[in-house]
Amino acid sequence: MGDDAAADAEREKRKRKQFKRMGKVLAHAWQLDESTGYFQEDAQSTTDNVYCLQVVGQKLDEKSYRLGRHGWEDFARDLGGVYTRHIQR
């Protein structure tokens, strides 16, 4: 029983650390001079197609990203969608 609690505590610690790092990346992207207007707010975003940093932030707040490599891949995909949309305009 104690091992399960310790494993859960370790998993939660790793998850907090991951979300903190993701938050730092998002904060840096948000503060870029070019990140104004639709780059930060876009009504066309959905949970599958993220086109603005605000939705990425909401997903971070909801802790929607998985723990580990797959979570980082999802986060990178969402940020890539924002930048791709920005570049195409």
Biopython code that builds the backbone (N, CA, C, O; Angstrom):
import numpy as np
from Bio.PDB.StructureBuilder import StructureBuilder

atoms = [
    (1, "MET", "N", (0.820, -1.179, 0.000)),
    (1, "MET", "CA", (0.000, 0.000, 0.000)),
    (1, "MET", "C", (0.872, 1.255, 0.000)),
    (1, "MET", "O", (0.558, 2.222, -0.693)),
    (2, "GLY", "N", (1.950, 1.250, 0.759)),
    (2, "GLY", "CA", (2.843, 2.385, 0.838)),
    (2, "GLY", "C", (3.556, 2.668, -0.474)),
    (2, "GLY", "O", (3.825, 3.822, -0.809)),
    (3, "ASP", "N", (3.865, 1.589, -1.228)),
    (3, "ASP", "CA", (4.534, 1.757, -2.513)),
    (3, "ASP", "C", (3.637, 2.476, -3.504)),
    (3, "ASP", "O", (4.113, 3.311, -4.273)),
    (4, "ASP", "N", (2.345, 2.167, -3.501)),
    (4, "ASP", "CA", (1.408, 2.826, -4.397)),
    (4, "ASP", "C", (1.310, 4.314, -4.081)),
    (4, "ASP", "O", (1.274, 5.143, -4.991)),
    (5, "ALA", "N", (1.268, 4.648, -2.818)),
    (5, "ALA", "CA", (1.193, 6.056, -2.410)),
    (5, "ALA", "C", (2.471, 6.794, -2.806)),
    (5, "ALA", "O", (2.418, 7.937, -3.261)),
    (6, "ALA", "N", (3.605, 6.144, -2.633)),
    (6, "ALA", "CA", (4.873, 6.766, -3.003)),
    (6, "ALA", "C", (4.955, 6.961, -4.516)),
    (6, "ALA", "O", (5.430, 7.996, -4.984)),
    (7, "ALA", "N", (4.498, 5.979, -5.275)),
    (7, "ALA", "CA", (4.496, 6.086, -6.736)),
    (7, "ALA", "C", (3.559, 7.194, -7.201)),
    (7, "ALA", "O", (3.894, 7.952, -8.111)),
    (8, "ASP", "N", (2.389, 7.290, -6.580)),
    (8, "ASP", "CA", (1.443, 8.355, -6.922)),
    (8, "ASP", "C", (2.023, 9.727, -6.591)),
    (8, "ASP", "O", (1.857, 10.672, -7.361)),
    (9, "ALA", "N", (2.687, 9.839, -5.474)),
    (9, "ALA", "CA", (3.299, 11.103, -5.073)),
    (9, "ALA", "C", (4.399, 11.499, -6.053)),
    (9, "ALA", "O", (4.509, 12.665, -6.431)),
    (10, "GLU", "N", (5.209, 10.531, -6.461)),
    (10, "GLU", "CA", (6.273, 10.793, -7.427)),
    (10, "GLU", "C", (5.697, 11.207, -8.774)),
    (10, "GLU", "O", (6.199, 12.137, -9.405)),
    (11, "ARG", "N", (4.654, 10.529, -9.216)),
    (11, "ARG", "CA", (3.991, 10.858, -10.482)),
    (11, "ARG", "C", (3.424, 12.283, -10.431)),
    (11, "ARG", "O", (3.554, 13.036, -11.396)),
    (12, "GLU", "N", (2.808, 12.644, -9.330)),
    (12, "GLU", "CA", (2.244, 13.986, -9.171)),
    (12, "GLU", "C", (3.351, 15.047, -9.162)),
    (12, "GLU", "O", (3.181, 16.133, -9.716)),
    (13, "LYS", "N", (4.464, 14.731, -8.541)),
    (13, "LYS", "CA", (5.604, 15.647, -8.508)),
    (13, "LYS", "C", (6.142, 15.878, -9.921)),
    (13, "LYS", "O", (6.420, 17.015, -10.302)),
    (14, "ARG", "N", (6.288, 14.803, -10.696)),
    (14, "ARG", "CA", (6.765, 14.923, -12.073)),
    (14, "ARG", "C", (5.781, 15.721, -12.920)),
    (14, "ARG", "O", (6.183, 16.523, -13.763)),
    (15, "LYS", "N", (4.486, 15.498, -12.690)),
    (15, "LYS", "CA", (3.466, 16.205, -13.470)),
    (15, "LYS", "C", (3.503, 17.707, -13.171)),
    (15, "LYS", "O", (3.410, 18.522, -14.088)),
    (16, "ARG", "N", (3.638, 18.076, -11.891)),
    (16, "ARG", "CA", (3.732, 19.493, -11.533)),
    (16, "ARG", "C", (4.960, 20.129, -12.183)),
    (16, "ARG", "O", (4.890, 21.246, -12.697)),
    (17, "LYS", "N", (6.075, 19.417, -12.156)),
    (17, "LYS", "CA", (7.307, 19.929, -12.743)),
    (17, "LYS", "C", (7.151, 20.109, -14.251)),
    (17, "LYS", "O", (7.611, 21.108, -14.804)),
    (18, "GLN", "N", (6.512, 19.159, -14.917)),
    (18, "GLN", "CA", (6.290, 19.239, -16.356)),
    (18, "GLN", "C", (5.403, 20.437, -16.697)),
    (18, "GLN", "O", (5.713, 21.191, -17.620)),
    (19, "PHE", "N", (4.308, 20.618, -15.966)),
    (19, "PHE", "CA", (3.403, 21.727, -16.256)),
    (19, "PHE", "C", (4.058, 23.072, -15.954)),
    (19, "PHE", "O", (3.765, 24.064, -16.622)),
    (20, "LYS", "N", (4.929, 23.115, -14.967)),
    (20, "LYS", "CA", (5.651, 24.346, -14.669)),
    (20, "LYS", "C", (6.565, 24.704, -15.841)),
    (20, "LYS", "O", (6.639, 25.867, -16.239)),
    (21, "ARG", "N", (7.244, 23.730, -16.378)),
    (21, "ARG", "CA", (8.123, 23.973, -17.534)),
    (21, "ARG", "C", (7.314, 24.388, -18.756)),
    (21, "ARG", "O", (7.704, 25.307, -19.476)),
    (22, "MET", "N", (6.197, 23.720, -18.993)),
    (22, "MET", "CA", (5.339, 24.096, -20.118)),
    (22, "MET", "C", (4.834, 25.529, -19.950)),
    (22, "MET", "O", (4.753, 26.283, -20.919)),
    (23, "GLY", "N", (4.501, 25.890, -18.731)),
    (23, "GLY", "CA", (4.047, 27.243, -18.451)),
    (23, "GLY", "C", (5.117, 28.279, -18.748)),
    (23, "GLY", "O", (4.811, 29.361, -19.248)),
    (24, "LYS", "N", (6.362, 27.961, -18.447)),
    (24, "LYS", "CA", (7.463, 28.871, -18.744)),
    (24, "LYS", "C", (7.632, 29.053, -20.249)),
    (24, "LYS", "O", (7.861, 30.168, -20.718)),
    (25, "VAL", "N", (7.520, 27.965, -21.004)),
    (25, "VAL", "CA", (7.613, 28.050, -22.462)),
    (25, "VAL", "C", (6.484, 28.916, -23.009)),
    (25, "VAL", "O", (6.710, 29.780, -23.855)),
    (26, "LEU", "N", (5.276, 28.682, -22.524)),
    (26, "LEU", "CA", (4.124, 29.454, -22.971)),
    (26, "LEU", "C", (4.261, 30.929, -22.600)),
    (26, "LEU", "O", (3.945, 31.801, -23.409)),
    (27, "ALA", "N", (4.727, 31.214, -21.392)),
    (27, "ALA", "CA", (4.913, 32.602, -20.966)),
    (27, "ALA", "C", (5.926, 33.314, -21.858)),
    (27, "ALA", "O", (5.741, 34.480, -22.207)),
    (28, "HIS", "N", (6.986, 32.617, -22.220)),
    (28, "HIS", "CA", (7.991, 33.213, -23.104)),
    (28, "HIS", "C", (7.390, 33.508, -24.475)),
    (28, "HIS", "O", (7.625, 34.578, -25.037)),
    (29, "ALA", "N", (6.618, 32.568, -25.018)),
    (29, "ALA", "CA", (5.977, 32.763, -26.322)),
    (29, "ALA", "C", (4.984, 33.919, -26.262)),
    (29, "ALA", "O", (4.866, 34.686, -27.218)),
    (30, "TRP", "N", (4.277, 34.047, -25.160)),
    (30, "TRP", "CA", (3.269, 35.097, -25.007)),
    (30, "TRP", "C", (3.917, 36.484, -24.985)),
    (30, "TRP", "O", (3.320, 37.454, -25.453)),
    (31, "GLN", "N", (5.126, 36.580, -24.448)),
    (31, "GLN", "CA", (5.784, 37.873, -24.286)),
    (31, "GLN", "C", (6.547, 38.331, -25.519)),
    (31, "GLN", "O", (7.098, 39.431, -25.522)),
    (32, "LEU", "N", (6.593, 37.519, -26.560)),
    (32, "LEU", "CA", (7.264, 37.937, -27.787)),
    (32, "LEU", "C", (6.523, 39.123, -28.396)),
    (32, "LEU", "O", (5.297, 39.209, -28.316)),
    (33, "ASP", "N", (7.276, 40.035, -29.006)),
    (33, "ASP", "CA", (6.667, 41.220, -29.611)),
    (33, "ASP", "C", (5.646, 40.860, -30.687)),
    (33, "ASP", "O", (4.648, 41.560, -30.856)),
    (34, "GLU", "N", (5.891, 39.783, -31.405)),
    (34, "GLU", "CA", (5.020, 39.388, -32.513)),
    (34, "GLU", "C", (3.761, 38.658, -32.058)),
    (34, "GLU", "O", (2.924, 38.315, -32.893)),
    (35, "SER", "N", (3.606, 38.416, -30.781)),
    (35, "SER", "CA", (2.492, 37.582, -30.308)),
    (35, "SER", "C", (1.273, 38.410, -29.908)),
    (35, "SER", "O", (0.742, 38.252, -28.810)),
    (36, "THR", "N", (0.847, 39.269, -30.781)),
    (36, "THR", "CA", (-0.330, 40.094, -30.494)),
    (36, "THR", "C", (-1.489, 39.687, -31.390)),
    (36, "THR", "O", (-1.319, 38.914, -32.333)),
    (37, "GLY", "N", (-2.653, 40.208, -31.090)),
    (37, "GLY", "CA", (-3.828, 39.987, -31.926)),
    (37, "GLY", "C", (-4.258, 38.539, -31.983)),
    (37, "GLY", "O", (-4.381, 37.870, -30.957)),
    (38, "TYR", "N", (-4.485, 38.066, -33.190)),
    (38, "TYR", "CA", (-5.007, 36.707, -33.373)),
    (38, "TYR", "C", (-4.041, 35.635, -32.884)),
    (38, "TYR", "O", (-4.447, 34.497, -32.646)),
    (39, "PHE", "N", (-2.774, 35.985, -32.731)),
    (39, "PHE", "CA", (-1.785, 35.042, -32.216)),
    (39, "PHE", "C", (-2.119, 34.662, -30.780)),
    (39, "PHE", "O", (-1.835, 33.549, -30.338)),
    (40, "GLN", "N", (-2.728, 35.604, -30.054)),
    (40, "GLN", "CA", (-3.120, 35.341, -28.678)),
    (40, "GLN", "C", (-4.600, 35.015, -28.554)),
    (40, "GLN", "O", (-4.991, 34.311, -27.623)),
    (41, "GLU", "N", (-5.428, 35.502, -29.458)),
    (41, "GLU", "CA", (-6.862, 35.274, -29.355)),
    (41, "GLU", "C", (-7.423, 34.946, -30.732)),
    (41, "GLU", "O", (-7.333, 35.755, -31.655)),
    (42, "ASP", "N", (-7.990, 33.777, -30.863)),
    (42, "ASP", "CA", (-8.547, 33.353, -32.134)),
    (42, "ASP", "C", (-9.782, 32.509, -31.857)),
    (42, "ASP", "O", (-9.683, 31.458, -31.224)),
    (43, "ALA", "N", (-10.930, 32.950, -32.317)),
    (43, "ALA", "CA", (-12.190, 32.258, -32.043)),
    (43, "ALA", "C", (-12.307, 30.934, -32.785)),
    (43, "ALA", "O", (-13.198, 30.144, -32.473)),
    (44, "GLN", "N", (-11.440, 30.665, -33.752)),
    (44, "GLN", "CA", (-11.545, 29.446, -34.543)),
    (44, "GLN", "C", (-10.872, 28.243, -33.899)),
    (44, "GLN", "O", (-10.925, 27.147, -34.455)),
    (45, "SER", "N", (-10.256, 28.413, -32.768)),
    (45, "SER", "CA", (-9.579, 27.303, -32.093)),
    (45, "SER", "C", (-10.590, 26.302, -31.547)),
    (45, "SER", "O", (-11.667, 26.670, -31.078)),
    (46, "THR", "N", (-10.220, 25.046, -31.620)),
    (46, "THR", "CA", (-10.994, 23.968, -31.013)),
    (46, "THR", "C", (-10.027, 23.143, -30.190)),
    (46, "THR", "O", (-8.828, 23.420, -30.177)),
    (47, "THR", "N", (-10.527, 22.146, -29.513)),
    (47, "THR", "CA", (-9.620, 21.310, -28.720)),
    (47, "THR", "C", (-8.691, 20.501, -29.616)),
    (47, "THR", "O", (-7.596, 20.134, -29.190)),
    (48, "ASP", "N", (-9.105, 20.218, -30.844)),
    (48, "ASP", "CA", (-8.265, 19.456, -31.766)),
    (48, "ASP", "C", (-7.318, 20.349, -32.564)),
    (48, "ASP", "O", (-6.194, 19.949, -32.865)),
    (49, "ASN", "N", (-7.766, 21.548, -32.905)),
    (49, "ASN", "CA", (-6.967, 22.479, -33.688)),
    (49, "ASN", "C", (-6.769, 23.756, -32.894)),
    (49, "ASN", "O", (-7.668, 24.592, -32.804)),
    (50, "VAL", "N", (-5.603, 23.898, -32.328)),
    (50, "VAL", "CA", (-5.308, 25.051, -31.493)),
    (50, "VAL", "C", (-4.612, 26.100, -32.348)),
    (50, "VAL", "O", (-3.577, 25.832, -32.958)),
    (51, "TYR", "N", (-5.192, 27.300, -32.387)),
    (51, "TYR", "CA", (-4.637, 28.363, -33.214)),
    (51, "TYR", "C", (-4.226, 29.595, -32.419)),
    (51, "TYR", "O", (-3.798, 30.586, -33.011)),
    (52, "CYS", "N", (-4.343, 29.560, -31.103)),
    (52, "CYS", "CA", (-3.920, 30.723, -30.321)),
    (52, "CYS", "C", (-3.315, 30.269, -28.992)),
    (52, "CYS", "O", (-3.615, 29.190, -28.480)),
    (53, "LEU", "N", (-2.476, 31.110, -28.470)),
    (53, "LEU", "CA", (-1.779, 30.794, -27.222)),
    (53, "LEU", "C", (-2.736, 30.715, -26.042)),
    (53, "LEU", "O", (-2.474, 30.005, -25.072)),
    (54, "GLN", "N", (-3.843, 31.443, -26.123)),
    (54, "GLN", "CA", (-4.812, 31.440, -25.026)),
    (54, "GLN", "C", (-5.380, 30.033, -24.807)),
    (54, "GLN", "O", (-5.562, 29.611, -23.664)),
    (55, "VAL", "N", (-5.657, 29.316, -25.881)),
    (55, "VAL", "CA", (-6.197, 27.955, -25.750)),
    (55, "VAL", "C", (-5.139, 27.017, -25.183)),
    (55, "VAL", "O", (-5.458, 26.135, -24.386)),
    (56, "VAL", "N", (-3.892, 27.198, -25.583)),
    (56, "VAL", "CA", (-2.806, 26.394, -25.012)),
    (56, "VAL", "C", (-2.743, 26.626, -23.509)),
    (56, "VAL", "O", (-2.583, 25.681, -22.737)),
    (57, "GLY", "N", (-2.869, 27.878, -23.097)),
    (57, "GLY", "CA", (-2.873, 28.203, -21.675)),
    (57, "GLY", "C", (-4.043, 27.580, -20.936)),
    (57, "GLY", "O", (-3.896, 27.113, -19.807)),
    (58, "GLN", "N", (-5.212, 27.574, -21.580)),
    (58, "GLN", "CA", (-6.379, 26.957, -20.958)),
    (58, "GLN", "C", (-6.165, 25.454, -20.782)),
    (58, "GLN", "O", (-6.543, 24.881, -19.760)),
    (59, "LYS", "N", (-5.556, 24.824, -21.785)),
    (59, "LYS", "CA", (-5.282, 23.396, -21.682)),
    (59, "LYS", "C", (-4.273, 23.108, -20.570)),
    (59, "LYS", "O", (-4.364, 22.086, -19.891)),
    (60, "LEU", "N", (-3.309, 24.020, -20.388)),
    (60, "LEU", "CA", (-2.361, 23.865, -19.277)),
    (60, "LEU", "C", (-3.076, 24.006, -17.942)),
    (60, "LEU", "O", (-2.833, 23.228, -17.019)),
    (61, "ASP", "N", (-3.953, 24.992, -17.838)),
    (61, "ASP", "CA", (-4.698, 25.196, -16.594)),
    (61, "ASP", "C", (-5.555, 23.989, -16.245)),
    (61, "ASP", "O", (-5.704, 23.637, -15.075)),
    (62, "GLU", "N", (-6.118, 23.355, -17.276)),
    (62, "GLU", "CA", (-6.975, 22.178, -17.070)),
    (62, "GLU", "C", (-6.155, 20.898, -16.907)),
    (62, "GLU", "O", (-6.699, 19.825, -16.645)),
    (63, "LYS", "N", (-4.834, 21.034, -17.066)),
    (63, "LYS", "CA", (-3.924, 19.888, -17.001)),
    (63, "LYS", "C", (-4.325, 18.802, -18.008)),
    (63, "LYS", "O", (-4.371, 17.613, -17.694)),
    (64, "SER", "N", (-4.614, 19.263, -19.232)),
    (64, "SER", "CA", (-5.061, 18.375, -20.301)),
    (64, "SER", "C", (-3.930, 17.561, -20.920)),
    (64, "SER", "O", (-4.180, 16.524, -21.535)),
    (65, "TYR", "N", (-2.703, 18.013, -20.766)),
    (65, "TYR", "CA", (-1.583, 17.307, -21.381)),
    (65, "TYR", "C", (-1.176, 16.107, -20.533)),
    (65, "TYR", "O", (-1.190, 16.156, -19.303)),
    (66, "ARG", "N", (-0.814, 15.031, -21.224)),
    (66, "ARG", "CA", (-0.410, 13.812, -20.536)),
    (66, "ARG", "C", (0.968, 13.982, -19.912)),
    (66, "ARG", "O", (1.713, 14.897, -20.261)),
    (67, "LEU", "N", (1.286, 13.113, -19.011)),
    (67, "LEU", "CA", (2.581, 13.131, -18.351)),
    (67, "LEU", "C", (3.626, 12.503, -19.267)),
    (67, "LEU", "O", (3.367, 11.483, -19.904)),
    (68, "GLY", "N", (4.785, 13.104, -19.328)),
    (68, "GLY", "CA", (5.904, 12.517, -20.055)),
    (68, "GLY", "C", (6.018, 12.970, -21.492)),
    (68, "GLY", "O", (5.522, 14.027, -21.881)),
    (69, "ARG", "N", (6.684, 12.140, -22.265)),
    (69, "ARG", "CA", (7.004, 12.459, -23.659)),
    (69, "ARG", "C", (5.758, 12.757, -24.474)),
    (69, "ARG", "O", (5.755, 13.701, -25.265)),
    (70, "HIS", "N", (4.707, 11.980, -24.301)),
    (70, "HIS", "CA", (3.489, 12.176, -25.085)),
    (70, "HIS", "C", (2.843, 13.523, -24.774)),
    (70, "HIS", "O", (2.297, 14.169, -25.668)),
    (71, "GLY", "N", (2.900, 13.943, -23.534)),
    (71, "GLY", "CA", (2.378, 15.252, -23.171)),
    (71, "GLY", "C", (3.168, 16.375, -23.824)),
    (71, "GLY", "O", (2.601, 17.358, -24.301)),
    (72, "TRP", "N", (4.492, 16.213, -23.835)),
    (72, "TRP", "CA", (5.332, 17.213, -24.492)),
    (72, "TRP", "C", (5.070, 17.245, -25.990)),
    (72, "TRP", "O", (5.092, 18.315, -26.598)),
    (73, "GLU", "N", (4.822, 16.085, -26.593)),
    (73, "GLU", "CA", (4.513, 16.046, -28.022)),
    (73, "GLU", "C", (3.198, 16.755, -28.306)),
    (73, "GLU", "O", (3.092, 17.494, -29.284)),
    (74, "ASP", "N", (2.205, 16.540, -27.468)),
    (74, "ASP", "CA", (0.912, 17.220, -27.639)),
    (74, "ASP", "C", (1.078, 18.732, -27.480)),
    (74, "ASP", "O", (0.520, 19.509, -28.256)),
    (75, "PHE", "N", (1.838, 19.138, -26.484)),
    (75, "PHE", "CA", (2.104, 20.554, -26.239)),
    (75, "PHE", "C", (2.815, 21.175, -27.443)),
    (75, "PHE", "O", (2.450, 22.260, -27.894)),
    (76, "ALA", "N", (3.825, 20.485, -27.955)),
    (76, "ALA", "CA", (4.571, 20.980, -29.120)),
    (76, "ALA", "C", (3.676, 21.059, -30.349)),
    (76, "ALA", "O", (3.787, 21.997, -31.138)),
    (77, "ARG", "N", (2.788, 20.080, -30.517)),
    (77, "ARG", "CA", (1.849, 20.105, -31.648)),
    (77, "ARG", "C", (0.944, 21.329, -31.563)),
    (77, "ARG", "O", (0.696, 21.993, -32.569)),
    (78, "ASP", "N", (0.456, 21.622, -30.372)),
    (78, "ASP", "CA", (-0.422, 22.778, -30.199)),
    (78, "ASP", "C", (0.324, 24.085, -30.458)),
    (78, "ASP", "O", (-0.196, 24.969, -31.140)),
    (79, "LEU", "N", (1.534, 24.216, -29.924)),
    (79, "LEU", "CA", (2.318, 25.419, -30.189)),
    (79, "LEU", "C", (2.664, 25.527, -31.663)),
    (79, "LEU", "O", (2.652, 26.618, -32.232)),
    (80, "GLY", "N", (2.970, 24.400, -32.278)),
    (80, "GLY", "CA", (3.249, 24.394, -33.719)),
    (80, "GLY", "C", (2.046, 24.844, -34.524)),
    (80, "GLY", "O", (2.200, 25.543, -35.526)),
    (81, "GLY", "N", (0.853, 24.457, -34.104)),
    (81, "GLY", "CA", (-0.369, 24.906, -34.779)),
    (81, "GLY", "C", (-0.538, 26.405, -34.683)),
    (81, "GLY", "O", (-0.961, 27.047, -35.644)),
    (82, "VAL", "N", (-0.212, 26.968, -33.536)),
    (82, "VAL", "CA", (-0.300, 28.421, -33.361)),
    (82, "VAL", "C", (0.685, 29.116, -34.300)),
    (82, "VAL", "O", (0.316, 30.056, -35.004)),
    (83, "TYR", "N", (1.928, 28.660, -34.310)),
    (83, "TYR", "CA", (2.943, 29.300, -35.134)),
    (83, "TYR", "C", (2.660, 29.102, -36.616)),
    (83, "TYR", "O", (2.861, 30.025, -37.406)),
    (84, "THR", "N", (2.202, 27.928, -37.008)),
    (84, "THR", "CA", (1.869, 27.677, -38.416)),
    (84, "THR", "C", (0.762, 28.612, -38.871)),
    (84, "THR", "O", (0.843, 29.202, -39.949)),
    (85, "ARG", "N", (-0.258, 28.746, -38.061)),
    (85, "ARG", "CA", (-1.373, 29.654, -38.380)),
    (85, "ARG", "C", (-0.864, 31.091, -38.499)),
    (85, "ARG", "O", (-1.287, 31.831, -39.387)),
    (86, "HIS", "N", (0.030, 31.478, -37.614)),
    (86, "HIS", "CA", (0.583, 32.825, -37.607)),
    (86, "HIS", "C", (1.400, 33.086, -38.881)),
    (86, "HIS", "O", (1.290, 34.151, -39.488)),
    (87, "ILE", "N", (2.209, 32.115, -39.274)),
    (87, "ILE", "CA", (3.065, 32.254, -40.442)),
    (87, "ILE", "C", (2.244, 32.301, -41.726)),
    (87, "ILE", "O", (2.588, 33.032, -42.656)),
    (88, "GLN", "N", (1.165, 31.530, -41.784)),
    (88, "GLN", "CA", (0.358, 31.458, -43.001)),
    (88, "GLN", "C", (-0.430, 32.732, -43.270)),
    (88, "GLN", "O", (-0.828, 32.979, -44.408)),
    (89, "ARG", "N", (-0.657, 33.529, -42.261)),
    (89, "ARG", "CA", (-1.445, 34.759, -42.463)),
    (89, "ARG", "C", (-0.643, 35.848, -43.041)),
    (89, "ARG", "O", (-1.159, 36.941, -43.269)),
]
sb = StructureBuilder()
sb.init_structure("model")
sb.init_model(0)
sb.init_chain("A")
sb.init_seg("    ")
for serial, (resi, resn, name, xyz) in enumerate(atoms, 1):
    if name == "N":
        sb.init_residue(resn, " ", resi, " ")
    sb.init_atom(name, np.array(xyz, "f"), 0.0, 1.0, " ", f" {name:<3s}", serial, name[0])
structure = sb.get_structure()
